[in-house]
Amino acid sequence: MKEKEEIVLEPTEDPCCYRYGEYQIEVEFSPDGPTFLEAMQQYIERKLDGLMDEETDDL
């Protein structure tokens, strides 16, 4: 069984910016966009819909 690799994000001077190895990750939010919670809920719903579609394709 594969072990999960731990992901460590190194904080930078900007609280919306992180470093992961050689990659710099910058988080931006739109003032009129969805909240973080709404965005995560939509993401999870899309993932679950995709899993359900894959399961029914095999039938």
Biopython code that builds the backbone (N, CA, C, O; Angstrom):
import numpy as np
from Bio.PDB.StructureBuilder import StructureBuilder

atoms = [
    (1, "MET", "N", (0.845, -1.176, 0.000)),
    (1, "MET", "CA", (0.000, 0.000, 0.000)),
    (1, "MET", "C", (0.896, 1.248, 0.000)),
    (1, "MET", "O", (1.881, 1.313, 0.736)),
    (2, "LYS", "N", (0.547, 2.219, -0.822)),
    (2, "LYS", "CA", (1.319, 3.453, -0.901)),
    (2, "LYS", "C", (1.048, 4.323, 0.316)),
    (2, "LYS", "O", (-0.088, 4.447, 0.774)),
    (3, "GLU", "N", (2.120, 4.924, 0.829)),
    (3, "GLU", "CA", (1.954, 5.880, 1.909)),
    (3, "GLU", "C", (1.744, 7.263, 1.309)),
    (3, "GLU", "O", (2.328, 7.602, 0.280)),
    (4, "LYS", "N", (0.908, 8.050, 1.960)),
    (4, "LYS", "CA", (0.668, 9.408, 1.480)),
    (4, "LYS", "C", (1.884, 10.268, 1.756)),
    (4, "LYS", "O", (2.473, 10.215, 2.836)),
    (5, "GLU", "N", (2.247, 11.058, 0.766)),
    (5, "GLU", "CA", (3.366, 11.971, 0.912)),
    (5, "GLU", "C", (2.892, 13.233, 1.612)),
    (5, "GLU", "O", (1.859, 13.796, 1.250)),
    (6, "GLU", "N", (3.633, 13.675, 2.601)),
    (6, "GLU", "CA", (3.266, 14.881, 3.323)),
    (6, "GLU", "C", (3.641, 16.101, 2.493)),
    (6, "GLU", "O", (4.758, 16.204, 1.985)),
    (7, "ILE", "N", (2.705, 17.010, 2.366)),
    (7, "ILE", "CA", (2.940, 18.237, 1.619)),
    (7, "ILE", "C", (3.211, 19.353, 2.613)),
    (7, "ILE", "O", (2.416, 19.603, 3.519)),
    (8, "VAL", "N", (4.336, 20.016, 2.433)),
    (8, "VAL", "CA", (4.704, 21.110, 3.325)),
    (8, "VAL", "C", (4.774, 22.395, 2.512)),
    (8, "VAL", "O", (5.561, 22.511, 1.573)),
    (9, "LEU", "N", (3.943, 23.349, 2.887)),
    (9, "LEU", "CA", (3.959, 24.660, 2.252)),
    (9, "LEU", "C", (4.749, 25.606, 3.143)),
    (9, "LEU", "O", (4.445, 25.764, 4.326)),
    (10, "GLU", "N", (5.746, 26.221, 2.573)),
    (10, "GLU", "CA", (6.570, 27.166, 3.332)),
    (10, "GLU", "C", (5.976, 28.563, 3.197)),
    (10, "GLU", "O", (5.832, 29.059, 2.079)),
    (11, "PRO", "N", (5.626, 29.214, 4.319)),
    (11, "PRO", "CA", (5.065, 30.564, 4.230)),
    (11, "PRO", "C", (6.111, 31.570, 3.748)),
    (11, "PRO", "O", (7.310, 31.402, 3.970)),
    (12, "THR", "N", (5.632, 32.603, 3.094)),
    (12, "THR", "CA", (6.492, 33.699, 2.643)),
    (12, "THR", "C", (6.058, 34.965, 3.383)),
    (12, "THR", "O", (5.239, 34.896, 4.300)),
    (13, "GLU", "N", (6.594, 36.105, 2.995)),
    (13, "GLU", "CA", (6.212, 37.362, 3.647)),
    (13, "GLU", "C", (4.754, 37.717, 3.384)),
    (13, "GLU", "O", (4.117, 38.347, 4.228)),
    (14, "ASP", "N", (4.216, 37.329, 2.243)),
    (14, "ASP", "CA", (2.827, 37.600, 1.867)),
    (14, "ASP", "C", (1.951, 36.438, 2.354)),
    (14, "ASP", "O", (2.205, 35.295, 1.976)),
    (15, "PRO", "N", (0.919, 36.697, 3.185)),
    (15, "PRO", "CA", (0.097, 35.603, 3.715)),
    (15, "PRO", "C", (-0.711, 34.854, 2.639)),
    (15, "PRO", "O", (-1.206, 33.757, 2.900)),
    (16, "CYS", "N", (-0.846, 35.421, 1.461)),
    (16, "CYS", "CA", (-1.576, 34.757, 0.378)),
    (16, "CYS", "C", (-0.628, 34.050, -0.586)),
    (16, "CYS", "O", (-1.052, 33.623, -1.661)),
    (17, "CYS", "N", (0.619, 33.921, -0.230)),
    (17, "CYS", "CA", (1.621, 33.339, -1.114)),
    (17, "CYS", "C", (2.430, 32.294, -0.344)),
    (17, "CYS", "O", (2.882, 32.549, 0.772)),
    (18, "TYR", "N", (2.608, 31.125, -0.945)),
    (18, "TYR", "CA", (3.335, 30.029, -0.312)),
    (18, "TYR", "C", (4.322, 29.435, -1.299)),
    (18, "TYR", "O", (4.189, 29.626, -2.508)),
    (19, "ARG", "N", (5.300, 28.723, -0.796)),
    (19, "ARG", "CA", (6.285, 28.045, -1.638)),
    (19, "ARG", "C", (6.185, 26.551, -1.371)),
    (19, "ARG", "O", (6.164, 26.113, -0.221)),
    (20, "TYR", "N", (6.124, 25.773, -2.453)),
    (20, "TYR", "CA", (6.139, 24.315, -2.386)),
    (20, "TYR", "C", (7.262, 23.845, -3.291)),
    (20, "TYR", "O", (7.097, 23.748, -4.507)),
    (21, "GLY", "N", (8.412, 23.552, -2.681)),
    (21, "GLY", "CA", (9.587, 23.198, -3.481)),
    (21, "GLY", "C", (9.984, 24.377, -4.346)),
    (21, "GLY", "O", (10.225, 25.472, -3.839)),
    (22, "GLU", "N", (10.053, 24.156, -5.650)),
    (22, "GLU", "CA", (10.420, 25.231, -6.570)),
    (22, "GLU", "C", (9.210, 26.033, -7.055)),
    (22, "GLU", "O", (9.361, 26.983, -7.823)),
    (23, "TYR", "N", (8.005, 25.650, -6.605)),
    (23, "TYR", "CA", (6.779, 26.321, -7.053)),
    (23, "TYR", "C", (6.330, 27.376, -6.054)),
    (23, "TYR", "O", (6.398, 27.169, -4.843)),
    (24, "GLN", "N", (5.875, 28.498, -6.571)),
    (24, "GLN", "CA", (5.293, 29.533, -5.735)),
    (24, "GLN", "C", (3.787, 29.511, -5.962)),
    (24, "GLN", "O", (3.330, 29.583, -7.103)),
    (25, "ILE", "N", (3.024, 29.415, -4.896)),
    (25, "ILE", "CA", (1.568, 29.324, -4.970)),
    (25, "ILE", "C", (0.991, 30.619, -4.422)),
    (25, "ILE", "O", (1.291, 31.017, -3.296)),
    (26, "GLU", "N", (0.165, 31.269, -5.222)),
    (26, "GLU", "CA", (-0.459, 32.518, -4.797)),
    (26, "GLU", "C", (-1.972, 32.344, -4.804)),
    (26, "GLU", "O", (-2.548, 31.896, -5.795)),
    (27, "VAL", "N", (-2.603, 32.698, -3.703)),
    (27, "VAL", "CA", (-4.046, 32.562, -3.553)),
    (27, "VAL", "C", (-4.684, 33.923, -3.773)),
    (27, "VAL", "O", (-4.263, 34.916, -3.180)),
    (28, "GLU", "N", (-5.702, 33.968, -4.628)),
    (28, "GLU", "CA", (-6.421, 35.212, -4.881)),
    (28, "GLU", "C", (-7.909, 34.956, -4.731)),
    (28, "GLU", "O", (-8.403, 33.893, -5.107)),
    (29, "PHE", "N", (-8.613, 35.918, -4.188)),
    (29, "PHE", "CA", (-10.052, 35.826, -4.033)),
    (29, "PHE", "C", (-10.704, 37.031, -4.697)),
    (29, "PHE", "O", (-10.204, 38.152, -4.598)),
    (30, "SER", "N", (-11.800, 36.796, -5.362)),
    (30, "SER", "CA", (-12.557, 37.868, -5.993)),
    (30, "SER", "C", (-13.564, 38.418, -4.983)),
    (30, "SER", "O", (-14.227, 37.636, -4.302)),
    (31, "PRO", "N", (-13.695, 39.731, -4.869)),
    (31, "PRO", "CA", (-14.629, 40.282, -3.886)),
    (31, "PRO", "C", (-16.080, 39.907, -4.170)),
    (31, "PRO", "O", (-16.890, 39.840, -3.245)),
    (32, "ASP", "N", (-16.418, 39.663, -5.423)),
    (32, "ASP", "CA", (-17.805, 39.304, -5.751)),
    (32, "ASP", "C", (-17.957, 37.818, -6.090)),
    (32, "ASP", "O", (-19.003, 37.401, -6.588)),
    (33, "GLY", "N", (-16.934, 37.031, -5.825)),
    (33, "GLY", "CA", (-16.975, 35.601, -6.113)),
    (33, "GLY", "C", (-17.496, 34.804, -4.920)),
    (33, "GLY", "O", (-17.882, 35.372, -3.898)),
    (34, "PRO", "N", (-17.499, 33.479, -5.065)),
    (34, "PRO", "CA", (-17.971, 32.634, -3.964)),
    (34, "PRO", "C", (-16.990, 32.660, -2.792)),
    (34, "PRO", "O", (-15.808, 32.959, -2.964)),
    (35, "THR", "N", (-17.495, 32.346, -1.608)),
    (35, "THR", "CA", (-16.621, 32.249, -0.445)),
    (35, "THR", "C", (-15.759, 31.000, -0.596)),
    (35, "THR", "O", (-16.021, 30.158, -1.455)),
    (36, "PHE", "N", (-14.734, 30.885, 0.239)),
    (36, "PHE", "CA", (-13.871, 29.709, 0.204)),
    (36, "PHE", "C", (-14.697, 28.446, 0.451)),
    (36, "PHE", "O", (-14.513, 27.439, -0.232)),
    (37, "LEU", "N", (-15.597, 28.499, 1.416)),
    (37, "LEU", "CA", (-16.439, 27.348, 1.747)),
    (37, "LEU", "C", (-17.320, 26.953, 0.559)),
    (37, "LEU", "O", (-17.455, 25.767, 0.259)),
    (38, "GLU", "N", (-17.917, 27.932, -0.116)),
    (38, "GLU", "CA", (-18.749, 27.644, -1.292)),
    (38, "GLU", "C", (-17.918, 27.028, -2.414)),
    (38, "GLU", "O", (-18.361, 26.089, -3.075)),
    (39, "ALA", "N", (-16.719, 27.555, -2.628)),
    (39, "ALA", "CA", (-15.851, 27.024, -3.680)),
    (39, "ALA", "C", (-15.453, 25.586, -3.378)),
    (39, "ALA", "O", (-15.457, 24.747, -4.278)),
    (40, "MET", "N", (-15.109, 25.284, -2.121)),
    (40, "MET", "CA", (-14.751, 23.917, -1.745)),
    (40, "MET", "C", (-15.939, 22.974, -1.889)),
    (40, "MET", "O", (-15.777, 21.838, -2.335)),
    (41, "GLN", "N", (-17.120, 23.430, -1.518)),
    (41, "GLN", "CA", (-18.321, 22.602, -1.648)),
    (41, "GLN", "C", (-18.586, 22.278, -3.120)),
    (41, "GLN", "O", (-18.905, 21.137, -3.453)),
    (42, "GLN", "N", (-18.457, 23.259, -3.988)),
    (42, "GLN", "CA", (-18.647, 23.033, -5.426)),
    (42, "GLN", "C", (-17.605, 22.057, -5.966)),
    (42, "GLN", "O", (-17.931, 21.184, -6.770)),
    (43, "TYR", "N", (-16.360, 22.200, -5.531)),
    (43, "TYR", "CA", (-15.286, 21.312, -5.972)),
    (43, "TYR", "C", (-15.578, 19.873, -5.554)),
    (43, "TYR", "O", (-15.450, 18.953, -6.362)),
    (44, "ILE", "N", (-15.968, 19.676, -4.299)),
    (44, "ILE", "CA", (-16.256, 18.328, -3.805)),
    (44, "ILE", "C", (-17.451, 17.734, -4.531)),
    (44, "ILE", "O", (-17.437, 16.552, -4.876)),
    (45, "GLU", "N", (-18.486, 18.533, -4.768)),
    (45, "GLU", "CA", (-19.657, 18.043, -5.497)),
    (45, "GLU", "C", (-19.287, 17.600, -6.911)),
    (45, "GLU", "O", (-19.775, 16.575, -7.387)),
    (46, "ARG", "N", (-18.422, 18.371, -7.589)),
    (46, "ARG", "CA", (-17.985, 17.979, -8.942)),
    (46, "ARG", "C", (-17.192, 16.684, -8.900)),
    (46, "ARG", "O", (-17.367, 15.823, -9.762)),
    (47, "LYS", "N", (-16.313, 16.534, -7.897)),
    (47, "LYS", "CA", (-15.530, 15.303, -7.760)),
    (47, "LYS", "C", (-16.451, 14.110, -7.513)),
    (47, "LYS", "O", (-16.278, 13.053, -8.121)),
    (48, "LEU", "N", (-17.427, 14.277, -6.623)),
    (48, "LEU", "CA", (-18.351, 13.182, -6.329)),
    (48, "LEU", "C", (-19.190, 12.829, -7.551)),
    (48, "LEU", "O", (-19.442, 11.652, -7.808)),
    (49, "ASP", "N", (-19.623, 13.832, -8.302)),
    (49, "ASP", "CA", (-20.381, 13.567, -9.532)),
    (49, "ASP", "C", (-19.541, 12.766, -10.508)),
    (49, "ASP", "O", (-20.048, 11.850, -11.154)),
    (50, "GLY", "N", (-18.258, 13.100, -10.624)),
    (50, "GLY", "CA", (-17.355, 12.378, -11.510)),
    (50, "GLY", "C", (-17.165, 10.940, -11.066)),
    (50, "GLY", "O", (-17.101, 10.036, -11.899)),
    (51, "LEU", "N", (-17.076, 10.719, -9.757)),
    (51, "LEU", "CA", (-16.935, 9.351, -9.248)),
    (51, "LEU", "C", (-18.185, 8.538, -9.517)),
    (51, "LEU", "O", (-18.109, 7.361, -9.867)),
    (52, "MET", "N", (-19.321, 9.164, -9.354)),
    (52, "MET", "CA", (-20.581, 8.453, -9.597)),
    (52, "MET", "C", (-20.702, 8.096, -11.078)),
    (52, "MET", "O", (-21.165, 7.005, -11.411)),
    (53, "ASP", "N", (-20.291, 9.004, -11.975)),
    (53, "ASP", "CA", (-20.352, 8.735, -13.404)),
    (53, "ASP", "C", (-19.436, 7.575, -13.779)),
    (53, "ASP", "O", (-19.806, 6.737, -14.602)),
    (54, "GLU", "N", (-18.232, 7.518, -13.178)),
    (54, "GLU", "CA", (-17.280, 6.439, -13.479)),
    (54, "GLU", "C", (-17.836, 5.100, -13.024)),
    (54, "GLU", "O", (-17.650, 4.094, -13.709)),
    (55, "GLU", "N", (-18.516, 5.067, -11.878)),
    (55, "GLU", "CA", (-19.059, 3.805, -11.369)),
    (55, "GLU", "C", (-20.174, 3.283, -12.269)),
    (55, "GLU", "O", (-20.271, 2.074, -12.478)),
    (56, "THR", "N", (-21.011, 4.157, -12.803)),
    (56, "THR", "CA", (-22.117, 3.709, -13.640)),
    (56, "THR", "C", (-21.673, 3.349, -15.042)),
    (56, "THR", "O", (-22.368, 2.606, -15.736)),
    (57, "ASP", "N", (-20.516, 3.866, -15.480)),
    (57, "ASP", "CA", (-20.006, 3.523, -16.815)),
    (57, "ASP", "C", (-19.655, 2.040, -16.924)),
    (57, "ASP", "O", (-19.707, 1.472, -18.015)),
    (58, "ASP", "N", (-19.298, 1.406, -15.798)),
    (58, "ASP", "CA", (-18.895, 0.009, -15.816)),
    (58, "ASP", "C", (-20.069, -0.949, -15.847)),
    (58, "ASP", "O", (-19.886, -2.139, -16.105)),
    (59, "LEU", "N", (-21.268, -0.455, -15.590)),
    (59, "LEU", "CA", (-22.434, -1.340, -15.541)),
    (59, "LEU", "C", (-22.940, -1.733, -16.889)),
    (59, "LEU", "O", (-23.916, -2.476, -16.990)),
]
sb = StructureBuilder()
sb.init_structure("model")
sb.init_model(0)
sb.init_chain("A")
sb.init_seg("    ")
for serial, (resi, resn, name, xyz) in enumerate(atoms, 1):
    if name == "N":
        sb.init_residue(resn, " ", resi, " ")
    sb.init_atom(name, np.array(xyz, "f"), 0.0, 1.0, " ", f" {name:<3s}", serial, name[0])
structure = sb.get_structure()
